[in-house]
């Protein structure tokens, strides 16, 4: 499994042609207490850089962008019952959705963990 990160603070864990997407620990800390999450429907086709999910916190509502293009194969049902998973395990059980990659070359423009950490340090 390979981890990638975006400047919009999404993470992406890729195994084969399946990617799991969530928001980073930095993002959840900026959001504050998450109270609602809307994940995409299974079968939805998402495009790189376009809105795929919505997260609402006590501070604001924010879009979650898809880091790559593909077809959603699974949405995290646990987030509906417990949106706070985004706060407690943003890069684990708080994942948003899984998708099948439609163009693996889109991974080339994403950051690895060290690059993301260095980029966040500049914010």
Secondary structure, 3 states (H helix, E strand, C coil): CEEEECCCCEEEEEECCEEEEEECHHHHHHHCCEEEEECCCCCCEECCCCEEEEEEECCCEEEEECCCCEEEEEECCHHHHCCCHHHHCCCCCCCCEEEEECCHHHHHHCECHHHHHHHHHCC
